[in-house]
């Protein structure tokens, strides 16, 4: 699917086919967008504008949107979802990245910023300030 300069693709992550929206490119640090109770399409209104500055990837978490998988009591935790996001980043060749997240995606972004050392900047939900 293509929506303007935004396209949808899929990757295999931890045995599950995950869907994502992608826009932009270039040499800037990529921006990983993490959704909340909705799915990656929540980022569609802003993806073209963000893509003017960097490669943007809006992931559908397992069991959401066009991604396979199902969330249960074992894999629906912030730490486990953060591990899934890191595995997706690896599959997409994103060693370092900036993060933006809302709702549960914001919690995952905060967890990654605090524990993984891979995010360069984190743009918390509802904040105009980046954290490094």
N, CA, C and O of each residue as an XYZ file, in Angstrom:
528
protein
N       0.842     -1.179      0.000
C       0.000      0.000      0.000
C       0.884      1.239      0.000
O       1.903      1.281      0.690
N       0.499      2.233     -0.763
C       1.217      3.501     -0.773
C       0.228      4.623     -0.503
O      -0.863      4.642     -1.072
N       0.602      5.554      0.357
C      -0.225      6.703      0.699
C       0.666      7.928      0.531
O       1.429      8.270      1.433
N       0.570      8.593     -0.629
C       1.487      9.684     -0.917
C       2.892      9.128     -1.027
O       3.139      8.210     -1.809
N       3.810      9.673     -0.255
C       5.186      9.172     -0.251
C       5.399      8.136      0.848
O       6.538      7.812      1.185
N       4.319      7.621      1.402
C       4.386      6.640      2.487
C       4.028      5.269      1.919
O       3.046      5.128      1.190
N       4.833      4.258      2.261
C       4.533      2.907      1.790
C       4.449      1.947      2.975
O       5.027      2.197      4.033
N       3.732      0.861      2.784
C       3.609     -0.173      3.810
C       4.412     -1.378      3.364
O       4.385     -1.760      2.194
N       5.133     -1.978      4.315
C       5.929     -3.172      4.048
C       5.840     -4.092      5.264
O       5.205     -3.754      6.263
N       6.482     -5.256      5.169
C       6.471     -6.224      6.256
C       7.873     -6.779      6.486
O       8.689     -6.855      5.567
N       8.133     -7.167      7.740
C       9.387     -7.824      8.093
C       9.082     -8.969      9.053
O       8.082     -8.949      9.770
N       9.952     -9.956      9.052
C       9.839    -11.075      9.981
C      10.631    -10.729     11.244
O      11.826    -10.440     11.172
N       9.967    -10.759     12.392
C      10.609    -10.429     13.667
C      10.203    -11.468     14.702
O       9.021    -11.614     15.015
N      11.182    -12.186     15.230
C      10.929    -13.177     16.275
C       9.812    -14.141     15.883
O       8.971    -14.495     16.710
N       9.808    -14.562     14.618
C       8.826    -15.524     14.130
C       7.471    -14.946     13.794
O       6.543    -15.698     13.499
N       7.330    -13.641     13.830
C       6.051    -12.983     13.554
C       6.230    -11.978     12.426
O       7.204    -11.225     12.411
N       5.302    -11.963     11.490
C       5.327    -11.000     10.394
C       4.752     -9.678     10.893
O       3.570     -9.592     11.228
N       5.609     -8.636     10.939
C       5.184     -7.315     11.397
C       5.087     -6.359     10.229
O       5.913     -6.387      9.317
N       4.087     -5.527     10.262
C       3.848     -4.529      9.223
C       4.355     -3.173      9.711
O       4.366     -2.896     10.910
N       4.769     -2.342      8.772
C       5.206     -0.993      9.123
C       4.981     -0.048      7.962
O       4.928     -0.458      6.803
N       4.852      1.222      8.295
C       4.809      2.286      7.304
C       6.193      2.896      7.243
O       6.868      3.026      8.264
N       6.619      3.271      6.039
C       7.942      3.876      5.886
C       7.843      5.061      4.944
O       7.107      5.040      3.957
N       8.599      6.092      5.275
C       8.658      7.293      4.439
C      10.020      7.934      4.631
O      10.660      7.754      5.667
N      10.455      8.671      3.644
C      11.708      9.408      3.746
C      12.921      8.542      3.498
O      12.819      7.403      3.041
N      14.043      9.095      3.802
C      15.305      8.398      3.585
C      16.443      9.321      3.951
O      16.316     10.156      4.847
N      17.540      9.172      3.267
C      18.681     10.043      3.502
C      19.591      9.521      4.586
O      19.417      8.408      5.083
N      20.561     10.330      4.946
C      21.596      9.901      5.879
C      21.316     10.299      7.329
O      22.089      9.941      8.217
N      20.245     11.021      7.587
C      19.922     11.417      8.961
C      19.573     10.182      9.798
O      19.184      9.148      9.254
N      19.712     10.295     11.100
C      19.329      9.211     12.000
C      17.843      8.913     11.786
O      17.029      9.837     11.779
N      17.474      7.635     11.610
C      16.061      7.322     11.376
C      15.201      7.609     12.610
O      15.687      7.621     13.741
N      13.933      7.836     12.361
C      12.957      8.086     13.411
C      12.003      6.901     13.472
O      11.315      6.597     12.498
N      11.968      6.237     14.619
C      11.094      5.092     14.848
C       9.862      5.599     15.576
O       9.980      6.192     16.648
N       8.676      5.375     15.009
C       7.412      5.859     15.555
C       6.629      4.685     16.141
O       6.344      3.710     15.446
N       6.286      4.785     17.416
C       5.606      3.703     18.122
C       4.204      4.137     18.509
O       4.012      5.166     19.157
N       3.236      3.344     18.105
C       1.824      3.698     18.314
C       1.336      3.307     19.695
O       2.013      2.620     20.460
N       0.127      3.776     19.978
C      -0.567      3.403     21.210
C      -1.649      2.397     20.911
O      -1.401      1.399     20.235
N      -2.848      2.645     21.405
C      -3.933      1.683     21.247
C      -4.408      1.572     19.799
O      -5.070      0.600     19.437
N      -4.080      2.536     18.995
C      -4.379      2.412     17.572
C      -3.215      1.694     16.913
O      -2.598      0.839     17.549
N      -2.898      1.997     15.694
C      -1.778      1.337     15.026
C      -1.049      2.341     14.179
O      -1.317      3.538     14.284
N      -0.127      1.897     13.334
C       0.780      2.804     12.616
C       0.053      3.873     11.811
O       0.595      4.958     11.599
N      -1.134      3.594     11.373
C      -1.843      4.587     10.557
C      -2.123      5.872     11.328
O      -2.425      6.902     10.725
N      -2.027      5.821     12.660
C      -2.189      7.034     13.460
C      -1.119      8.070     13.104
O      -1.312      9.264     13.331
N       0.009      7.614     12.544
C       1.114      8.509     12.175
C       0.974      9.054     10.753
O       1.750      9.925     10.361
N       0.004      8.566      9.967
C      -0.129      8.997      8.561
C      -0.201     10.514      8.372
O       0.433     11.025      7.448
N      -0.938     11.256      9.194
C      -1.010     12.703      8.956
C       0.339     13.433      9.070
O       0.524     14.480      8.450
N       1.268     12.896      9.845
C       2.539     13.593     10.048
C       3.719     12.949      9.321
O       4.783     13.560      9.221
N       3.554     11.743      8.818
C       4.673     11.051      8.175
C       5.298     11.821      7.017
O       6.524     11.921      6.969
N       4.524     12.372      6.078
C       5.177     13.092      4.972
C       6.033     14.268      5.447
O       7.119     14.494      4.913
N       5.563     15.010      6.433
C       6.347     16.131      6.950
C       7.609     15.671      7.661
O       8.675     16.259      7.478
N       7.496     14.623      8.472
C       8.668     14.088      9.167
C       9.671     13.497      8.178
O      10.882     13.576      8.385
N       9.155     12.908      7.106
C      10.006     12.262      6.108
C      10.881     13.256      5.355
O      11.865     12.864      4.728
N      10.536     14.520      5.411
C      11.377     15.532      4.770
C      12.710     15.669      5.493
O      13.649     16.254      4.954
N      12.802     15.128      6.727
C      14.003     15.288      7.542
C      14.778     13.996      7.766
O      15.986     14.032      7.998
N      14.088     12.842      7.698
C      14.776     11.577      7.942
C      13.916     10.407      7.489
O      12.747     10.565      7.137
N      14.525      9.242      7.509
C      13.783      8.008      7.266
C      12.879      7.785      8.475
O      13.338      7.836      9.616
N      11.601      7.540      8.223
C      10.632      7.314      9.291
C      10.035      5.921      9.154
O       9.650      5.502      8.063
N       9.964      5.214     10.266
C       9.369      3.880     10.301
C       8.338      3.858     11.412
O       8.669      4.082     12.576
N       7.079      3.587     11.057
C       5.984      3.475     12.024
C       5.562      2.007     12.070
O       4.909      1.512     11.152
N       5.933      1.333     13.126
C       5.733     -0.106     13.275
C       4.348     -0.423     13.806
O       3.842      0.276     14.684
N       3.729     -1.478     13.278
C       2.538     -2.065     13.896
C       3.026     -3.124     14.870
O       3.617     -4.120     14.453
N       2.792     -2.928     16.150
C       3.184     -3.916     17.151
C       2.430     -5.223     16.908
O       1.388     -5.212     16.253
N       2.934     -6.351     17.420
C       2.250     -7.633     17.208
C       0.793     -7.572     17.646
O       0.472     -7.083     18.729
N      -0.086     -8.083     16.776
C      -1.506     -8.105     17.084
C      -2.242     -6.814     16.774
O      -3.448     -6.723     17.003
N      -1.541     -5.817     16.260
C      -2.153     -4.537     15.908
C      -2.071     -4.309     14.408
O      -1.160     -4.803     13.744
N      -3.024     -3.561     13.883
C      -2.986     -3.156     12.488
C      -2.832     -4.326     11.546
O      -3.579     -5.302     11.621
N      -1.856     -4.224     10.652
C      -1.637     -5.255      9.639
C      -0.587     -6.276     10.075
O      -0.177     -7.111      9.269
N      -0.144     -6.225     11.336
C       0.836     -7.190     11.847
C       0.155     -8.469     12.308
O      -0.973     -8.454     12.801
N       0.872     -9.579     12.135
C       0.425    -10.851     12.685
C       0.714    -10.856     14.178
O       1.232     -9.889     14.738
N       0.371    -11.955     14.793
C       0.680    -12.123     16.201
C      -0.495    -11.775     17.081
O      -1.522    -11.266     16.635
N      -0.303    -12.066     18.327
C      -1.339    -11.839     19.312
C      -0.664    -11.453     20.617
O       0.376    -12.009     20.970
N      -1.232    -10.530     21.315
C      -0.695    -10.155     22.623
C      -1.372    -10.989     23.698
O      -2.594    -11.139     23.715
N      -0.560    -11.526     24.590
C      -1.098    -12.248     25.740
C      -0.373    -11.760     26.989
O       0.432    -10.831     26.918
N      -0.647    -12.367     28.101
C      -0.092    -11.905     29.364
C       1.435    -11.957     29.382
O       2.059    -11.229     30.155
N       2.045    -12.788     28.560
C       3.500    -12.930     28.543
C       4.200    -11.933     27.630
O       5.308    -11.490     27.934
N       3.573    -11.579     26.523
C       4.269    -10.695     25.567
C       3.671     -9.304     25.470
O       4.074     -8.525     24.606
N       2.717     -8.968     26.334
C       2.092     -7.642     26.290
C       2.679     -6.705     27.337
O       2.021     -5.752     27.755
N       3.907     -6.967     27.762
C       4.561     -6.099     28.735
C       5.448     -5.089     28.009
O       5.895     -5.336     26.889
N       5.693     -3.968     28.646
C       6.568     -2.961     28.038
C       7.959     -3.537     27.749
O       8.470     -3.325     26.649
N       8.596     -4.256     28.682
C       9.920     -4.802     28.350
C       9.900     -5.775     27.168
O      10.811     -5.752     26.340
N       8.888     -6.620     27.079
C       8.832     -7.573     25.963
C       8.558     -6.861     24.644
O       9.160     -7.200     23.626
N       7.656     -5.878     24.647
C       7.398     -5.109     23.434
C       8.642     -4.310     23.037
O       8.909     -4.135     21.849
N       9.400     -3.829     24.017
C      10.647     -3.126     23.712
C      11.641     -4.066     23.032
O      12.341     -3.656     22.106
N      11.710     -5.323     23.480
C      12.586     -6.292     22.819
C      12.136     -6.531     21.378
O      12.970     -6.697     20.488
N      10.830     -6.548     21.146
C      10.313     -6.699     19.784
C      10.715     -5.506     18.930
O      11.109     -5.681     17.777
N      10.622     -4.304     19.471
C      11.008     -3.099     18.734
C      12.497     -3.146     18.395
O      12.880     -2.803     17.277
N      13.338     -3.560     19.332
C      14.774     -3.666     19.046
C      15.052     -4.706     17.966
O      15.904     -4.491     17.105
N      14.338     -5.832     18.005
C      14.505     -6.851     16.963
C      14.056     -6.309     15.608
O      14.673     -6.613     14.587
N      12.990     -5.512     15.588
C      12.539     -4.888     14.343
C      13.582     -3.890     13.852
O      13.865     -3.828     12.656
N      14.154     -3.111     14.761
C      15.208     -2.160     14.377
C      16.388     -2.906     13.759
O      16.953     -2.455     12.762
N      16.760     -4.037     14.340
C      17.844     -4.844     13.774
C      17.485     -5.320     12.366
O      18.305     -5.237     11.451
N      16.260     -5.817     12.194
C      15.817     -6.315     10.890
C      15.788     -5.205      9.838
O      15.928     -5.467      8.643
N      15.607     -3.968     10.293
C      15.550     -2.818      9.391
C      16.893     -2.082      9.301
O      16.967     -0.990      8.738
N      17.943     -2.675      9.852
C      19.303     -2.101      9.822
C      19.354     -0.716     10.471
O      19.997      0.200      9.958
N      18.672     -0.581     11.596
C      18.645      0.678     12.336
C      19.427      0.493     13.640
O      18.841      0.174     14.675
N      20.753      0.693     13.593
C      21.578      0.517     14.787
C      21.274      1.598     15.823
O      21.155      1.299     17.011
N      21.148      2.831     15.390
C      20.781      3.971     16.232
C      19.552      4.612     15.611
O      19.363      4.551     14.396
N      18.726      5.220     16.429
C      17.494      5.821     15.926
C      16.961      6.801     16.950
O      17.295      6.736     18.133
N      16.129      7.707     16.474
C      15.338      8.569     17.337
C      13.996      7.873     17.542
O      13.589      7.041     16.731
N      13.310      8.218     18.634
C      12.041      7.590     18.963
C      10.959      8.627     19.199
O      11.208      9.685     19.777
N       9.761      8.313     18.748
C       8.565      9.057     19.137
C       7.497      8.017     19.424
O       7.328      7.063     18.664
N       6.776      8.202     20.523
C       5.745      7.239     20.870
C       4.621      7.898     21.626
O       4.811      8.915     22.293
N       3.440      7.307     21.516
C       2.307      7.792     22.308
C       1.606      6.594     22.933
O       1.659      5.481     22.410
N       0.958      6.840     24.044
C       0.247      5.801     24.775
C       1.250      4.705     25.142
O       2.318      5.023     25.665
N       0.951      3.439     24.890
C       1.889      2.369     25.230
C       3.196      2.521     24.443
O       4.256      2.123     24.927
N       3.127      3.091     23.240
C       4.344      3.355     22.465
C       5.265      4.322     23.184
O       6.486      4.211     23.071
N       4.693      5.282     23.933
C       5.501      6.199     24.727
C       6.209      5.478     25.860
O       7.365      5.773     26.166
N       5.515      4.531     26.485
C       6.129      3.735     27.538
C       7.254      2.868     26.998
O       8.299      2.728     27.634
N       7.039      2.285     25.823
C       8.083      1.476     25.181
C       9.281      2.361     24.848
O      10.425      1.967     25.074
N       9.024      3.550     24.314
C      10.105      4.483     23.973
C      10.910      4.861     25.211
O      12.140      4.893     25.166
N      10.229      5.146     26.310
C      10.930      5.493     27.545
C      11.767      4.320     28.047
O      12.897      4.509     28.496
N      11.216      3.117     27.972
C      11.952      1.929     28.397
C      13.211      1.740     27.544
O      14.287      1.463     28.074
N      13.074      1.888     26.231
C      14.228      1.749     25.345
C      15.279      2.805     25.628
O      16.474      2.511     25.631
N      14.843      4.031     25.865
C      15.789      5.107     26.152
C      16.541      4.841     27.452
O      17.722      5.169     27.567
N      15.863      4.252     28.425
C      16.474      4.017     29.725
C      17.342      2.767     29.777
O      18.252      2.681     30.602
N      17.070      1.793     28.903
C      17.729      0.497     29.064
C      18.592      0.027     27.900
O      19.482     -0.798     28.105
N      18.364      0.519     26.695
C      19.038     -0.106     25.549
C      20.274      0.635     25.058
O      21.165      0.021     24.472
N      20.343      1.938     25.286
C      21.469      2.699     24.764
C      21.427      2.930     23.265
O      22.366      3.503     22.712
N      20.378      2.508     22.596
C      20.321      2.650     21.139
C      19.612      3.906     20.661
O      20.024      4.475     19.650
N      18.557      4.371     21.343
C      17.927      5.616     20.875
C      18.855      6.807     21.099
O      19.512      6.928     22.134
N      18.886      7.676     20.099
C      19.666      8.907     20.218
C      18.835      9.970     20.914
O      19.313     10.642     21.828
N      17.598     10.119     20.483
C      16.656     11.068     21.087
C      15.314     10.377     21.260
O      14.945      9.484     20.497
N      14.593     10.819     22.289
C      13.262     10.310     22.563
C      12.321     11.502     22.645
O      12.548     12.424     23.429
N      11.271     11.488     21.841
C      10.276     12.554     21.845
C       9.045     12.031     22.581
O       8.195     11.379     21.973
N       8.939     12.309     23.884
C       7.815     11.774     24.665
C       6.476     12.330     24.191
O       6.398     13.404     23.594
N       5.444     11.574     24.474
C       4.083     11.960     24.131
C       3.747     13.304     24.746
O       3.976     13.539     25.933
N       3.195     14.188     23.914
C       2.697     15.454     24.413
C       3.762     16.443     24.831
O       3.465     17.403     25.543
N       5.000     16.233     24.405
C       6.087     17.123     24.808
C       6.739     17.739     23.588
O       6.890     17.082     22.558
N       7.120     18.980     23.699
C       7.863     19.629     22.622
C       9.352     19.494     22.819
O      10.133     20.011     22.020
N       9.761     18.807     23.875
C      11.167     18.676     24.214
C      11.683     17.281     23.918
O      11.025     16.290     24.233
N      12.846     17.205     23.322
C      13.505     15.922     23.123
C      14.383     15.638     24.319
O      14.919     16.553     24.944
N      14.529     14.356     24.633
C      15.487     13.959     25.669
C      16.605     13.202     25.012
O      16.390     12.449     24.062
N      17.801     13.404     25.521
C      18.972     12.696     24.950
C      19.602     11.831     26.000
O      20.594     11.155     25.729
